[in-house]
Amino acid sequence: MKKNCGRSPWTKTEVRGHQAVISGQLAPTLVLENATYLNHGLKAWRTANIWVSGDRIIYVGPDMPEQADEVYDATGKFIVPGYIEPHAHPFQLYNPATLAKFAAERGTTTLVNDNMLLLLEPVEQAFAQVEALADLPTSMYWWARLDAQTELDADSISIDNKRIQAWLKHPQVIQAGELTGWPRLSQGDDELLQWMQDAMKLGKPIEGHFPGASAKTLTKMALYGVTSDHEAMTVEEALTRLELGYTTTIRYSSIRPDLPDIFAGLVEAGLQNYEKVLVTTDGSTPSFYKSGLMDETIRLMLAAGIPAEEAYRIASYNSARHFNLDHLLGSIAPGRIAHLNILEAIDQPTPVDVLARGTWVRRDDIPCYPVEALDQAMDLMQKSEVSVSLTDQDFSFSMPVGLEMVNSVIMKLYQVEHDTSVPVLPADCNESFLMLLDRQGKWRLNTVLKNFATNVGGMVSSYSISGDILMIGKSKQDMQVAFERMKAFGGGIVLVEDGEVIAEIPLTLMGQTSDLPLEDLIVQETALREALFARGYQFEDPIYTLLFLASTHLPYVRITPQGIYEVLRKKVLFPAILR
């Protein structure tokens, strides 16, 4: 039977069966006996027996049933609700299915996912994936973006009212956002405002994306209907958002690991009410997850001085309540989905045993996530194929301006300093050739990227926010070799030096994601990162650089399918060239 993790996930027949368990006519499938658990209603630890039937918590109290399919002795252990990641980007080299497995085995049993990559697919195809993922033990919810984050070419899928409405009305979609195109509101974009109002009518909150926003801007956005934001980078910014009534999500991510400092600052500031505080890992790149997901954020909150009862609540119940799902998630009480984390100690948030929707996904500290549902979900993800070929003409770099990196993701315009007609740029310069190539070979955009690295021969990536192919390097020949290797995979990231492959990550699904378990992907991505750092990459996260080179929600200039794009003026400075 297909599971439905929407707002009413159990059929009438199932609900009658749950009542039969309470009355003693049916046996629960699992009882956790003598469980010391965190009661979120009291914000205190209590001892009880927890009955589970299928994927639902049936009873929490002193009684034991006459019989049960399985009894788990929880004596001496501590049970907390499964953790909730409220802001996941499930296409950061990994795919939603492999992330769901990795996360749940470490206690993060609910993911609220960005639909960015699926938004650019036909709706029927995208929803087939969403519904297959709903069959996983991990509860998988989604948000509906209201823009594409880049300037697409004329042949791309249109982000129009029909598409947005379909996403907003899908039962697995529980919020609108993240709202990266918010300046359009002040410029009079009534269509965007209508979509936001439609989301509010459906009871779905709207998340902002407001880095560096002033109190005045945050006030304006609240009046438009935005209720949350995850872009606070300092204690002061977090407090401002809380003062203005925002649900405020604090990040611990590969590009913004701000959580420890912000929580230490909130404790020092004497914050008493954490009801509207959430935490997120914000779609970190694979190697960042070596220490875990939400379990790691709890560990850091505890280290910052947050009481344990509050820290576990922030990582579970607060998110459930924010998304209007606290009747299903975030607490250990009758009627909730059976997401349970069993801990050896209160100050050890990585569980030794995990129950996800009533299924053991970690037992005796050994991962045991069922793989059949993973395979079914990944079978619906389009296999990658690259059909375009390169010619010598494609390596003509004559543009007088390029992009200069300020940090991992911020780019500004600058005048190209070296002769780009040469086959290899000087080894001692900080410029690299940069090409964005249409996946079907219809157009290309050739320029120069400054400050990426001092000694990268050639790197090619099909991983980008627009889904097109990025090529970066000092050697046109190495770029060609890297391209051919990437093409053989059907997609991926390949680093070449002197004609030899140094590191590679095959991305065989949609050209953007790997089909490998996340543990194996971590090994590949770590090797690529180390190779790039050794060759002069000087910022936080090279994977984010690849992703955001075409992202027009960030300043100041971007390479997009339309051309070099100035963000503030919304103007194409130099158009892409038709091939």
C-alpha positions as CSV (number, residue, x, y, z in Angstrom):
1,M,0.0,0.0,0.0
2,K,1.3,3.4,-0.9
3,K,2.0,5.5,2.2
4,N,0.7,9.0,2.3
5,C,2.6,11.3,4.7
6,G,0.2,14.2,4.2
7,R,-2.0,15.8,6.8
8,S,-4.3,12.8,7.2
9,P,-2.0,9.8,6.6
10,W,-4.1,7.0,7.9
11,T,-7.2,5.5,6.2
12,K,-10.4,4.8,8.1
13,T,-9.5,1.1,8.2
14,E,-6.1,1.8,9.7
15,V,-7.6,4.1,12.3
16,R,-10.1,1.4,13.3
17,G,-7.2,-1.0,13.6
18,H,-5.3,1.5,15.9
19,Q,-8.4,1.6,18.1
20,A,-8.4,-2.2,18.2
21,V,-4.9,-2.2,19.5
22,I,-5.9,0.1,22.4
23,S,-8.8,-2.1,23.2
24,G,-6.7,-5.2,23.3
25,Q,-8.2,-6.8,20.2
26,L,-5.0,-6.5,18.2
27,A,-1.4,-6.6,19.3
28,P,0.9,-3.7,18.7
29,T,3.7,-4.3,16.3
30,L,6.3,-2.9,18.8
31,V,6.4,-1.9,22.4
32,L,9.3,0.1,23.9
33,E,9.2,-1.0,27.5
34,N,10.4,1.1,30.4
35,A,11.3,4.0,28.2
36,T,12.7,7.3,29.5
37,Y,11.4,9.7,26.9
38,L,11.3,13.5,26.3
39,N,7.7,14.7,26.7
40,H,7.5,17.9,24.7
41,G,4.2,18.9,26.3
42,L,5.9,19.1,29.7
43,K,9.4,19.8,28.3
44,A,10.6,17.1,30.8
45,W,11.7,13.5,30.9
46,R,9.2,10.9,31.8
47,T,9.1,7.1,32.0
48,A,6.4,5.1,30.1
49,N,5.8,2.2,27.8
50,I,5.4,3.3,24.1
51,W,3.2,1.2,21.9
52,V,3.6,1.3,18.1
53,S,1.3,-0.1,15.5
54,G,2.7,0.0,12.0
55,D,4.0,3.5,11.5
56,R,2.0,5.2,14.3
57,I,2.5,5.7,18.0
58,I,-0.7,4.3,19.6
59,Y,-0.1,4.7,23.3
60,V,2.3,6.3,25.8
61,G,1.8,5.4,29.5
62,P,2.2,2.9,32.2
63,D,0.3,0.0,30.7
64,M,1.6,-3.1,28.9
65,P,-0.4,-5.0,26.3
66,E,-1.2,-8.6,26.8
67,Q,1.0,-9.4,23.8
68,A,3.1,-7.6,21.2
69,D,4.9,-8.6,18.0
70,E,8.1,-7.2,19.4
71,V,9.2,-5.8,22.8
72,Y,12.3,-3.5,23.0
73,D,13.7,-3.1,26.5
74,A,14.6,0.6,26.7
75,T,15.8,0.5,30.3
76,G,18.7,2.9,30.9
77,K,18.3,4.5,27.5
78,F,16.7,7.8,26.5
79,I,14.2,8.3,23.7
80,V,13.6,11.5,21.8
81,P,11.5,12.2,18.7
82,G,13.1,11.8,15.3
83,Y,14.9,14.9,14.2
84,I,13.5,17.2,11.5
85,E,15.7,19.0,8.9
86,P,13.5,22.0,8.0
87,H,15.6,23.2,5.1
88,A,17.3,20.4,3.0
89,H,18.7,20.8,-0.5
90,P,18.6,17.1,-1.5
91,F,20.5,17.5,-4.8
92,Q,23.9,18.6,-3.5
93,L,25.7,15.8,-5.5
94,Y,23.7,13.3,-3.5
95,N,20.1,12.6,-4.4
96,P,16.9,12.7,-2.2
97,A,16.8,8.9,-1.7
98,T,20.4,8.5,-0.7
99,L,20.2,11.6,1.6
100,A,17.0,10.2,3.2
101,K,18.8,6.9,4.0
102,F,22.0,8.6,5.4
103,A,20.0,11.1,7.4
104,A,17.5,8.7,9.0
105,E,20.3,6.2,10.0
106,R,21.7,9.1,12.1
107,G,18.3,10.2,13.6
108,T,17.1,12.8,11.1
109,T,13.9,11.0,10.1
110,T,12.1,14.0,8.4
111,L,13.4,16.1,5.6
112,V,11.7,19.3,4.2
113,N,13.2,19.5,0.7
114,D,14.0,22.2,-1.9
115,N,12.2,21.4,-5.2
116,M,14.6,23.4,-7.3
117,L,15.9,20.7,-9.6
118,L,12.4,19.1,-9.9
119,L,10.9,22.5,-10.7
120,L,12.7,22.5,-14.0
121,E,11.3,19.1,-14.9
122,P,7.8,18.3,-16.4
123,V,5.3,18.3,-13.6
124,E,4.2,14.7,-14.1
125,Q,7.7,13.4,-14.0
126,A,8.6,15.5,-10.9
127,F,5.5,14.4,-9.0
128,A,6.2,10.8,-9.8
129,Q,9.5,11.2,-8.0
130,V,8.0,13.0,-5.1
131,E,5.4,10.3,-4.6
132,A,7.9,7.5,-4.9
133,L,10.0,9.2,-2.2
134,A,6.9,9.4,0.0
135,D,7.1,5.6,0.3
136,L,10.5,5.8,2.2
137,P,10.7,5.3,6.0
138,T,12.0,8.9,6.1
139,S,9.2,11.4,6.0
140,M,9.8,13.5,2.8
141,Y,8.2,16.9,2.5
142,W,8.9,19.7,0.0
143,W,8.8,23.4,-0.5
144,A,7.6,25.1,-3.7
145,R,10.0,27.6,-5.1
146,L,8.5,30.7,-6.8
147,D,11.4,31.3,-9.2
148,A,14.2,29.4,-11.0
149,Q,17.2,31.2,-9.4
150,T,18.8,31.9,-12.8
151,E,17.9,33.6,-16.1
152,L,16.9,30.7,-18.3
153,D,17.0,30.5,-22.1
154,A,13.9,30.6,-24.2
155,D,13.7,26.8,-24.6
156,S,13.7,26.1,-20.9
157,I,10.6,25.0,-19.0
158,S,8.5,28.1,-18.1
159,I,8.1,28.9,-14.4
160,D,4.5,30.0,-14.9
161,N,1.2,30.1,-12.9
162,K,0.1,26.6,-13.9
163,R,3.4,25.1,-12.7
164,I,3.5,27.0,-9.4
165,Q,-0.1,26.3,-8.6
166,A,0.4,22.5,-9.2
167,W,3.3,22.5,-6.7
168,L,1.6,24.7,-4.1
169,K,-1.4,22.3,-4.1
170,H,0.6,19.1,-3.9
171,P,0.0,17.4,-0.5
172,Q,3.7,16.8,0.1
173,V,4.4,20.5,-0.3
174,I,4.3,22.3,3.0
175,Q,5.7,25.8,2.4
176,A,6.5,28.3,-0.3
177,G,10.0,29.7,-0.8
178,E,12.7,30.0,-0.1
179,L,12.0,33.5,-1.5
180,T,15.2,34.5,-3.3
181,G,13.3,36.7,-5.8
182,W,11.9,39.0,-3.1
183,P,13.1,42.3,-4.6
184,R,10.5,41.7,-7.3
185,L,7.8,42.4,-4.7
186,S,9.0,46.0,-4.2
187,Q,9.2,46.4,-7.9
188,G,5.5,45.7,-8.2
189,D,5.5,42.0,-9.3
190,D,1.8,41.1,-8.6
191,E,2.1,37.6,-9.9
192,L,4.7,36.7,-7.3
193,L,2.6,38.4,-4.6
194,Q,-0.5,36.4,-5.8
195,W,1.5,33.1,-5.5
196,M,2.4,34.0,-1.9
197,Q,-1.2,34.8,-1.1
198,D,-2.3,31.5,-2.6
199,A,0.2,29.7,-0.4
200,M,-1.2,31.5,2.7
201,K,-4.7,30.5,1.7
202,L,-3.6,26.9,1.6
203,G,-2.1,27.3,5.1
204,K,1.5,26.9,3.9
205,P,4.1,29.3,5.4
206,I,6.4,31.3,3.3
207,E,10.2,31.2,3.9
208,G,12.4,34.1,3.1
209,H,16.0,34.3,1.9
210,F,17.2,37.7,3.2
211,P,20.9,37.8,3.7
212,G,22.0,41.1,5.3
213,A,18.4,42.5,5.3
214,S,17.8,45.5,7.4
215,A,15.0,45.6,10.0
216,K,13.0,47.8,7.6
217,T,13.3,45.3,4.8
218,L,12.4,42.4,7.1
219,T,9.3,44.4,8.2
220,K,8.2,44.9,4.6
221,M,8.6,41.2,3.9
222,A,6.6,40.3,7.0
223,L,3.8,42.5,5.7
224,Y,3.9,40.6,2.4
225,G,3.4,37.4,4.4
226,V,6.8,35.9,4.9
227,T,7.0,34.1,8.3
228,S,10.5,32.7,8.5
229,D,14.1,33.2,7.3
230,H,17.3,31.2,7.6
231,E,19.8,33.9,6.6
232,A,20.8,35.3,10.1
233,M,24.6,35.3,10.1
234,T,25.2,37.0,13.5
235,V,23.6,37.0,16.9
236,E,22.3,40.5,16.3
237,E,20.6,39.4,13.0
238,A,19.0,36.4,14.7
239,L,17.6,38.6,17.5
240,T,16.3,41.1,15.1
241,R,14.3,38.4,13.2
242,L,13.0,37.0,16.5
243,E,11.9,40.5,17.7
244,L,10.0,41.0,14.4
245,G,8.1,37.7,14.9
246,Y,10.1,35.6,12.4
247,T,10.6,31.9,12.9
248,T,14.4,32.1,12.8
249,T,16.5,29.2,11.5
250,I,20.1,29.1,12.5
251,R,22.6,27.4,10.1
252,Y,25.4,25.0,10.5
253,S,26.4,24.4,6.9
254,S,29.5,23.8,4.8
255,I,29.4,27.5,3.7
256,R,27.9,29.1,6.8
257,P,28.8,27.2,10.0
258,D,27.4,30.0,12.2
259,L,25.4,27.9,14.6
260,P,28.0,27.6,17.5
261,D,28.7,31.3,17.7
262,I,25.1,32.4,17.3
263,F,23.8,30.0,20.0
264,A,26.6,31.0,22.4
265,G,25.6,34.6,21.7
266,L,21.9,33.9,22.3
267,V,22.7,32.3,25.6
268,E,24.9,35.3,26.6
269,A,22.1,37.7,25.6
270,G,19.8,35.9,28.0
271,L,17.2,34.6,25.4
272,Q,14.5,32.8,27.3
273,N,12.1,31.8,24.5
274,Y,13.4,29.4,21.8
275,E,9.9,28.5,20.6
276,K,10.5,30.2,17.2
277,V,14.1,29.0,16.7
278,L,15.0,26.2,14.3
279,V,18.3,24.8,13.1
280,T,19.4,23.6,9.6
281,T,22.4,22.1,7.8
282,D,21.2,24.0,4.7
283,G,22.1,21.5,2.0
284,S,25.7,21.1,2.9
285,T,28.1,19.3,0.6
286,P,28.7,15.6,1.3
287,S,31.9,15.7,3.3
288,F,30.4,18.2,5.8
289,Y,28.1,15.4,6.9
290,K,30.8,13.1,8.3
291,S,29.8,14.2,11.8
292,G,26.0,13.8,11.1
293,L,23.1,16.1,10.3
294,M,20.6,17.3,13.0
295,D,22.4,15.2,15.6
296,E,25.5,17.3,15.1
297,T,23.5,20.6,15.4
298,I,22.1,19.3,18.8
299,R,25.6,18.4,20.0
300,L,26.7,22.0,19.1
301,M,23.7,23.5,20.8
302,L,24.4,21.6,24.0
303,A,28.0,22.7,23.9
304,A,26.8,26.3,23.6
305,G,24.8,26.0,26.8
306,I,21.3,25.3,25.5
307,P,19.5,23.0,27.9
308,A,19.0,19.5,26.5
309,E,15.2,19.6,26.6
310,E,15.3,22.8,24.6
311,A,17.9,21.6,22.1
312,Y,16.0,18.4,21.3
313,R,12.8,20.5,21.0
314,I,14.4,22.9,18.6
315,A,15.5,20.0,16.4
316,S,12.1,18.3,16.3
317,Y,8.9,19.8,17.7
318,N,9.6,23.5,16.8
319,S,9.9,22.5,13.1
320,A,6.8,20.4,13.2
321,R,4.7,23.2,14.8
322,H,6.1,25.7,12.3
323,F,4.9,23.6,9.4
324,N,1.5,22.9,11.0
325,L,2.5,19.2,11.3
326,D,2.8,18.9,15.1
327,H,-0.2,16.6,15.1
328,L,2.0,14.1,13.2
329,L,5.6,14.9,14.0
330,G,8.0,16.2,16.6
331,S,6.8,14.6,19.8
332,I,6.3,11.2,21.4
333,A,2.5,11.1,21.9
334,P,-0.5,9.1,20.7
335,G,-1.4,9.7,17.1
336,R,2.1,10.8,15.9
337,I,4.2,9.1,13.3
338,A,6.6,6.6,14.9
339,H,9.9,8.4,14.4
340,L,11.9,7.6,17.5
341,N,15.6,8.0,18.4
342,I,17.1,5.8,21.1
343,L,20.1,7.4,22.8
344,E,22.7,6.0,25.1
345,A,22.8,9.3,27.1
346,I,21.0,12.6,27.0
347,D,24.2,14.4,25.9
348,Q,24.9,11.9,23.1
349,P,22.4,12.9,20.3
350,T,23.5,10.4,17.7
351,P,21.2,7.5,18.3
352,V,22.2,3.9,18.7
353,D,18.8,2.7,17.4
354,V,16.4,4.6,15.1
355,L,12.7,3.9,14.3
356,A,11.5,5.7,11.2
357,R,7.8,5.4,10.5
358,G,7.7,2.2,12.6
359,T,10.6,0.6,10.7
360,W,14.0,0.0,12.2
361,V,16.6,1.9,10.2
362,R,19.4,1.5,12.8
363,R,19.5,-1.4,15.2
364,D,22.2,-2.2,17.7
365,D,24.1,0.8,16.3
366,I,24.1,-0.8,12.9
367,P,22.4,0.9,9.9
368,C,19.7,-1.3,8.4
369,Y,17.6,1.0,6.1
370,P,15.5,-1.0,3.7
371,V,17.0,-0.6,0.2
372,E,14.0,-1.7,-1.9
373,A,12.2,1.7,-1.7
374,L,15.4,3.5,-2.4
375,D,15.8,1.6,-5.7
376,Q,12.3,2.3,-6.7
377,A,12.7,6.1,-6.1
378,M,16.0,6.3,-7.9
379,D,14.6,4.3,-10.9
380,L,12.4,7.3,-11.6
381,M,15.4,9.7,-11.7
382,Q,16.4,10.4,-15.3
383,K,19.7,8.8,-16.3
384,S,22.3,11.3,-17.5
385,E,23.4,11.7,-21.1
386,V,25.6,14.3,-22.7
387,S,25.4,14.4,-26.5
388,V,27.2,17.7,-27.3
389,S,30.7,17.7,-28.7
390,L,33.4,20.4,-28.6
391,T,35.3,22.0,-31.5
392,D,38.3,24.3,-31.5
393,Q,36.0,27.2,-32.1
394,D,34.4,26.6,-28.7
395,F,37.7,27.5,-27.0
396,S,37.7,31.1,-28.3
397,F,37.9,33.4,-25.3
398,S,37.8,37.0,-26.5
399,M,35.5,38.7,-24.0
400,P,37.1,41.7,-22.4
401,V,35.5,41.2,-19.0
402,G,35.2,38.3,-16.6
403,L,34.0,37.3,-13.2
404,E,36.1,37.9,-10.1
405,M,35.5,35.7,-7.1
406,V,35.0,37.6,-3.8
407,N,34.3,34.5,-1.8
408,S,32.8,31.0,-2.6
409,V,29.7,32.4,-4.2
410,I,29.9,36.2,-4.6
411,M,31.3,37.4,-8.0
412,K,32.0,40.9,-9.4
413,L,32.9,42.2,-12.9
414,Y,36.5,43.0,-13.8
415,Q,38.7,43.6,-16.8
416,V,40.5,40.6,-18.2
417,E,44.2,41.0,-17.7
418,H,45.8,38.3,-19.8
419,D,45.8,37.2,-23.5
420,T,43.1,34.6,-23.7
421,S,44.0,33.4,-27.2
422,V,46.9,31.3,-25.8
423,P,46.3,27.6,-25.2
424,V,47.5,27.8,-21.6
425,L,47.3,30.8,-19.2
426,P,50.4,31.7,-17.3
427,A,51.0,29.5,-14.2
428,D,51.6,32.5,-11.9
429,C,48.3,34.3,-12.8
430,N,45.1,34.0,-10.9
431,E,42.9,33.8,-14.0
432,S,41.2,30.7,-15.5
433,F,39.2,30.2,-18.7
434,L,35.5,29.9,-17.9
435,M,32.8,28.4,-20.2
436,L,29.1,27.7,-19.7
437,L,27.9,25.3,-22.3
438,D,24.3,24.4,-23.1
439,R,23.7,20.7,-22.4
440,Q,22.2,20.2,-25.9
441,G,25.0,22.3,-27.5
442,K,22.8,25.2,-28.7
443,W,24.9,28.0,-27.2
444,R,28.0,28.7,-25.1
445,L,29.3,31.6,-23.0
446,N,33.1,32.1,-22.8
447,T,34.8,34.4,-20.3
448,V,37.4,34.4,-17.6
449,L,37.1,33.6,-13.9
450,K,39.6,35.3,-11.5
451,N,40.6,33.9,-8.1
452,F,39.2,30.4,-8.6
453,A,42.6,28.7,-8.3
454,T,46.2,29.2,-9.3
455,N,46.9,25.8,-10.8
456,V,43.9,24.0,-12.1
457,G,44.6,22.5,-15.5
458,G,41.0,21.7,-16.5
459,M,37.8,21.0,-14.6
460,V,34.4,20.3,-16.1
461,S,31.1,20.0,-14.1
462,S,27.6,19.2,-15.2
463,Y,26.6,20.2,-11.7
464,S,25.3,23.7,-11.9
465,I,22.1,25.6,-10.9
466,S,21.0,25.9,-14.5
467,G,21.8,22.3,-15.4
468,D,24.3,23.4,-18.0
469,I,28.0,22.4,-18.3
470,L,30.7,24.4,-16.6
471,M,34.3,24.3,-17.8
472,I,37.1,26.0,-15.8
473,G,40.9,25.8,-16.2
474,K,44.2,27.2,-17.3
475,S,44.7,24.7,-20.1
476,K,42.3,24.4,-23.0
477,Q,43.6,20.9,-23.7
478,D,43.0,19.7,-20.1
479,M,39.5,21.2,-20.2
480,Q,38.9,19.1,-23.4
481,V,40.2,16.0,-21.7
482,A,38.0,16.6,-18.6
483,F,35.0,17.2,-20.8
484,E,35.4,13.9,-22.7
485,R,35.7,12.1,-19.4
486,M,32.6,13.8,-18.0
487,K,30.7,13.0,-21.2
488,A,31.6,9.3,-20.8
489,F,29.8,9.2,-17.5
490,G,26.8,11.1,-18.8
491,G,27.5,13.8,-16.2
492,G,29.8,14.6,-13.4
493,I,32.7,16.6,-12.1
494,V,36.2,15.8,-13.5
495,L,39.5,17.5,-12.6
496,V,42.4,17.0,-15.0
497,E,46.1,18.0,-14.8
498,D,48.6,17.5,-17.7
499,G,46.1,15.2,-19.4
500,E,45.6,12.9,-16.4
501,V,42.5,12.6,-14.3
502,I,43.2,13.8,-10.7
503,A,39.8,13.5,-9.2
504,E,36.2,12.8,-10.4
505,I,32.7,12.4,-9.2
506,P,30.4,10.6,-11.7
507,L,26.9,12.2,-11.6
508,T,24.8,9.6,-13.4
509,L,21.3,10.9,-12.4
510,M,20.1,14.0,-14.2
511,G,23.7,15.1,-14.6
512,Q,23.5,16.6,-11.2
513,T,23.5,13.8,-8.6
514,S,25.3,10.5,-7.8
515,D,23.6,7.1,-7.4
516,L,26.2,6.1,-4.8
517,P,25.5,5.8,-1.1
518,L,26.4,9.1,0.6
519,E,29.2,7.4,2.5
520,D,31.0,6.6,-0.8
521,L,30.2,10.0,-2.2
522,I,31.8,11.6,0.8
523,V,35.1,9.9,-0.2
524,Q,34.9,11.1,-3.8
525,E,34.0,14.7,-2.8
526,T,36.7,14.8,-0.2
527,A,39.3,13.8,-2.7
528,L,38.1,16.5,-5.2
529,R,38.1,19.2,-2.5
530,E,41.6,18.3,-1.3
531,A,42.9,18.3,-4.9
532,L,41.4,21.8,-5.5
533,F,42.7,23.2,-2.2
534,A,46.1,21.9,-3.1
535,R,45.9,23.7,-6.4
536,G,45.0,27.1,-4.9
537,Y,41.3,27.2,-4.3
538,Q,41.2,29.6,-1.3
539,F,37.5,29.8,-0.3
540,E,35.2,27.7,1.9
541,D,33.5,25.3,-0.6
542,P,34.3,24.7,-4.3
543,I,31.1,22.7,-4.8
544,Y,29.0,25.7,-3.9
545,T,31.1,27.8,-6.3
546,L,30.1,25.5,-9.1
547,L,26.5,25.5,-8.1
548,F,26.1,29.3,-7.8
549,L,28.1,30.6,-10.7
550,A,24.7,30.9,-12.6
551,S,22.6,31.9,-9.6
552,T,21.0,35.3,-10.0
553,H,19.9,35.7,-6.4
554,L,23.4,36.5,-5.4
555,P,25.5,39.6,-6.3
556,Y,26.9,41.0,-8.4
557,V,27.3,39.3,-11.8
558,R,26.6,35.7,-13.0
559,I,27.0,33.5,-16.0
560,T,23.6,32.4,-17.1
561,P,22.1,30.7,-20.2
562,Q,21.3,34.2,-21.5
563,G,24.8,35.6,-21.0
564,I,26.8,37.5,-18.4
565,Y,24.1,38.9,-16.2
566,E,24.3,41.9,-13.8
567,V,22.1,41.1,-10.9
568,L,21.2,44.5,-9.5
569,R,20.2,46.0,-12.8
570,K,18.7,42.7,-14.1
571,K,20.6,43.2,-17.4
572,V,22.4,40.9,-19.8
573,L,25.8,42.6,-20.3
574,F,27.2,40.1,-22.9
575,P,24.9,37.5,-24.5
576,A,25.7,33.9,-24.9
577,I,26.8,32.8,-28.4
578,L,24.8,30.5,-30.5
579,R,26.8,27.5,-31.7
